[in-house]
């Protein structure tokens, strides 16, 4: 009986820790030295289960999300992305430069939705 209780406790903590998993996705855009070539950078994030965008921040005029090399979402405002679900795959995020700006950044927080 104690073994069953321990197993249930272990499974409960495992489920809670999985549902609380948080992943950050960060992207940048900088105007290169020749002033006409923007340089995009992002460390891709691979997720294996659907995750929800729970918060965004950054210094940009909107941003876009790519799944692999395909743009799947474009947002004009940071707040518009909150609540968006991303399915399993590899993702990149890139900010749009503000007018007369030479660099921009965007940070997205992903969490597994509680079922």
C-alpha positions in Angstrom: 0.0 0.0 0.0 2.9 2.4 0.8 4.4 1.7 -2.6 1.2 2.7 -4.4 1.0 5.9 -2.4 4.7 6.7 -3.2 4.1 5.9 -6.9 1.0 8.2 -6.9 3.0 11.0 -5.2 5.9 10.6 -7.6 3.6 10.7 -10.6 1.8 13.8 -9.3 5.0 15.7 -8.8 6.2 14.7 -12.3 3.0 15.9 -13.9 3.1 19.2 -12.0 6.8 19.8 -13.0 6.0 19.0 -16.6 3.1 21.4 -16.7 5.2 24.2 -15.2 8.0 23.8 -17.8 9.0 27.2 -19.2 11.0 27.9 -22.3 12.4 31.2 -23.5 12.7 32.1 -27.2 14.8 35.2 -28.0 15.6 37.0 -31.3 17.5 40.0 -32.4 17.8 42.2 -35.5 20.7 44.6 -36.1 21.5 46.8 -39.0 24.8 45.7 -40.4 27.9 47.9 -41.0 26.9 48.7 -44.6 23.5 50.1 -43.3 21.4 48.2 -45.7 21.7 44.7 -44.6 19.8 43.6 -41.5 21.4 40.8 -39.5 18.9 38.4 -37.8 19.9 36.2 -34.9 18.0 33.6 -32.9 18.9 30.5 -31.1 16.2 28.0 -32.3 14.0 26.3 -29.7 12.7 22.8 -30.4 9.6 21.8 -28.5 8.1 18.3 -28.5 4.6 19.2 -27.2 2.3 22.1 -27.7 3.2 25.2 -25.7 1.4 28.5 -25.2 3.0 32.0 -25.4 2.4 33.4 -21.9 4.4 36.6 -22.1 6.4 38.8 -24.5 8.8 41.7 -24.1 11.3 43.6 -26.2 12.3 46.7 -28.0 10.7 46.2 -31.4 7.8 47.2 -33.7 6.2 43.8 -33.8 7.8 40.4 -34.6 7.4 37.2 -36.5 7.7 33.5 -35.7 9.1 30.9 -38.0 8.7 27.2 -37.8 11.7 26.0 -39.5 12.1 28.3 -42.5 8.4 29.1 -42.8 6.9 32.2 -41.2 3.8 31.0 -39.4 2.8 34.1 -37.3 3.3 37.9 -37.6 2.4 40.2 -34.8 2.2 44.0 -34.9 2.2 44.3 -31.1 4.0 42.3 -28.4 0.7 41.6 -26.5 -1.1 40.2 -29.5 1.0 37.0 -29.3 0.0 36.1 -25.7 -2.2 33.0 -25.8 -0.9 31.7 -29.1 -0.3 27.9 -29.2 2.8 26.6 -30.9 2.8 22.9 -31.8 5.8 20.6 -31.7 8.6 21.7 -34.0 11.7 24.0 -34.1 11.0 27.7 -33.8 12.7 31.0 -34.4 11.6 34.5 -33.5 12.7 37.8 -35.1 11.8 41.4 -34.2 10.8 44.1 -36.6 12.9 47.3 -36.3 11.3 50.5 -35.1 11.5 53.4 -37.4 15.1 54.9 -37.4 16.3 52.2 -35.1 19.4 50.1 -35.7 18.6 47.2 -33.4 15.7 45.4 -31.9 15.0 42.4 -29.7 12.1 40.2 -28.7 11.7 37.7 -25.9 8.9 35.1 -25.7 8.0 32.9 -22.8 6.4 29.5 -23.6 4.7 27.3 -21.1 3.0 24.0 -21.4 -0.8 24.5 -21.2 -2.4 22.8 -18.2 -4.8 20.2 -19.5 
